[in-house]
Amino acid sequence: MMIILGHIGSDAGYWYIGADGKLHHVPGWNPEAMLQFDAAISVMKSATQLKTPGLAEAVVKSVLPFAQKELNTFFKGAGEGGVFVAGA
C-alpha cells in the first residue's frame, strides 16, 4: 500500500510515505511530457474502438512500451505491481 500526498500527474510532483516510514518526493512532469503521455493514452483508447481485426492490437503493442516507460519514470511503484487507471 502507498500513501500519496499531492497531485499525481501535475508539474508540482507529489510526496509518498515509503516502506521506510520516510517522506519521498517524486518530481512533477514537465508539460510536454504530460501532453505526450496523454496523447499515447488517447491513441490506445481510440485504437480499441477499431473494428479491423488485429489493428487495435498492433497500435496498442507499439504505443504501450512508451506509456509504460513514462509510468515507471513518473509514478514510483507503477512497475512493481501497482495499479494505474487513466482516462476513466
NORSUL-V810084 format. One record per run of one state. SS is the DSSP state (2 for helix, 1 for strand, 0 for the rest). FROM is the first residue (numbers start at 1). LEN is the number of residues. If there is no record, write none. Layout:
BEGIN
ss->SS from->FROM len->LEN
ss->SS from->FROM len->LEN
END
This chain:
BEGIN
ss->0 from->1 len->2
ss->1 from->3 len->4
ss->0 from->7 len->7
ss->1 from->14 len->4
ss->0 from->18 len->5
ss->1 from->23 len->4
ss->0 from->27 len->4
ss->2 from->31 len->17
ss->0 from->48 len->7
ss->2 from->55 len->20
ss->0 from->75 len->14
END
